[in-house]
């Protein structure tokens, strides 16, 4: 998928590829992957189904 991550274009298969702790990502029980996705704050990114054009922001 082609996404924008912290203002930079990236191409990834899963949002976990962009986040620290990606090897443990996908369970949805911690807050290690909380990000703003498409303007929605505090989304657990590991549970978000990535789509082309998603805008993901982890930095304020």
N, C-alpha and C positions, 0 to 999 in steps of 0.2 A: 504494500500500500504506500502511496505517496502522501506524506503528512508534513506538517510544519511543527518542529519541536524547538521550543524556546527561540522562535524567530528564524530558524534555519530549515531549509527543505531536507527531508530525509526519506529514504525508502526502506521500509521494514515489513516483516511478516506479522509481528506481534509487538504491542506496546512495551512489553517487558524488555525488549532489546534496547530500549532507550533509557531504562531506569536502573539505578543502583539496586543491588540485591536481586537481580533478574533471575538468578538460579532458583530462588525460593518463591518467585512470583506466581500468582494464579490462584491462591487459596482464598483471598479476600478477607482474611481475619486480622491482618496487621494494618498499619497505616504507612508503610514504607513506600508505597507507590501513589500516594494521594497527589493529585494534580488537577489543574484546571483544564477541562477538555471542552472545546467549542464554546467557551464562555461560561460553562457551568463549573463553579468552584467545588473543591473537596470531593472529587470523584476518585474512587479506588480504580486506578487505571488498569490494574490487572484483570478486572472484571468487565472492562469496556471492550465491546467488539469493534475493532479498528475498521475504519472506512477511509477510502480515498478522500483526501481533502481535510481530514481532521486536523485541528489546531490544538496542540498539547503544550501546556506551559507549566513548568515546575519552579521557575524563578519569578519572584515578584517584579 
